[in-house]
Amino acid sequence: MSDDLTLDCEDDERLTTRRLILRRPTMRDVPAITAHLADYDVVSMLSRVPWPYMTDDAEAFVAAIPQQSKNAIFALARRECDDLIGIGGLHRLRHGRAELGYWLGRAFWGSGYGTEAAQRLIDYGFQTLELDRIDVSCRVVNDASRQLIRRCGFAFTGPGMIDSLSAGRVASEHYMLDRNSWRSIRMWGR
């Protein structure tokens, strides 16, 4: 288990990085989630987020998290102020696999927060959840996400299509990282 995994008193897992805390989203995050996802440029890159995104959507998302025990969903918050800047998580598939998902509010694009959060989630997936493989996809028009995915060591597995609630059926790229590859690149440089 990583030395930067800590648990709160209610058994909520809190992961940390140099600049971030990854913690369970709460109802106090609803205004920030709603504000960040009011930006179509953010939502259009996501598959599971409806458009337009309303407060009711954010409340339903946060309320449903405790029932999704097979998934690991985290609010991405800056350590210095605990303000939510995005969401990231691992959605468990079958046979020791999970899918990595993440988004950041536009004001935090290009800051390295996405890579920092993704690397911590990957470590958590292989160390704590004992996954064998993590998959990730991005839209072909999302150059920033593609670069993040490659920085994290994922291997391209092929093109495809994904259904997006906001953008319809869109062209995508699919990647994977297995446990052995992760072990060989594990030194993220934190």
Secondary structure, 3 states (H helix, E strand, C coil): CCCCEEECCCCCEEEECCCEEEECCCHHHHHHHHHHCCCHHHHCCCCCCCCCCCHHHHHHHHHHHHHCCCCEEEEEEECCCCCEEEEEEEEECCCCEEEEEEEECHHHCCCCHHHHHHHHHHHHHHHCCCCCEEEEEEECCCHHHHHHHHHCCCEEEEEEEEEECCCEEEEEEEEEEEHHHHHHHCCCCC
